Amino acid sequence: NVMKHVSGIPQLEKQLKNILHLSRVVIVPGNSDEQPWVKNEMGLTCVKVMESLITDNTVIAIMGGTTLAAVAEMMHPFKQSQKKPLFVSARGGLGEQVENQANTICAKMAEKADGHYRMLHVPDQLSEESYHSLSMEPSIRESLLLIQSAGMVIHGIGDAMTMAKRRRSSQELLDKIRKEHAVAEAFGYYFDQNGKVIHKVKTIGLQLEELNDERPVITVAGGKSKANAIEAFFKKGPDSVLVTDEGAAQQILQNN
Ligand code: BG6
């Protein structure tokens, strides 16, 4: 049974599942804020969950971030899958350092899983005008259809201010985040502690509304510093399998 390997700390997992109203939570020991290898442990756990959930639809949509980069680092070929997996980048690039971009991460995952990949060659933050013209490009439309057809989605959650600064966002957005108390970021959406969207970056690629119950979503996010972000995101966020660490889990429990 694959699940035996990935479940530790069962009591904590049960409590977190109830607080966040999720169908499944897997917690790895440690706090990735302080122990860098814990991020790789979350990565490996995510790979095992992916392996257990893979179906005939082997298209996997991938987001960016250092946590997803750790998933790529720990990737290996899926044992039960007959077909080679196809990793599709669900986000464009340029806003982040190259190693944290979805494109880089999905190419690395494909290499390590002995699969294929498809990148999304667009900037991550767009003006209204370029958004419309780029959305009409045939090659981009094709990528978007592929992303929408994905059988699984893997994404991270960030702390709002950390992400806004990392993306070198405008002073206006930084002020808005402060004033409206945004705590979480995912998919280019910024959320306050009640899960209300206070800002949305115009991006081409997978949108939050496109996540539905039909395909599994795996969220990978940990570290004590992300406790508020994780809790805020799941106030309104989709049901998913959450892979996190003890640092985040203990802090969320303390807050409730
Ligand atoms: C970004 C994703 O690339 O990574 C965000 O687009 C997410 O949605 C972020 O919040 C998380 O980054 P990290 O480095 O904390 O895993």
Residues whose N, C-alpha, C, O or C-beta is under 5 A from the ligand:
A	BS01	BG6	M63 G64 G65 T66 T67 L68 N100 G156 I157 G158 E185 A186 F187 G188
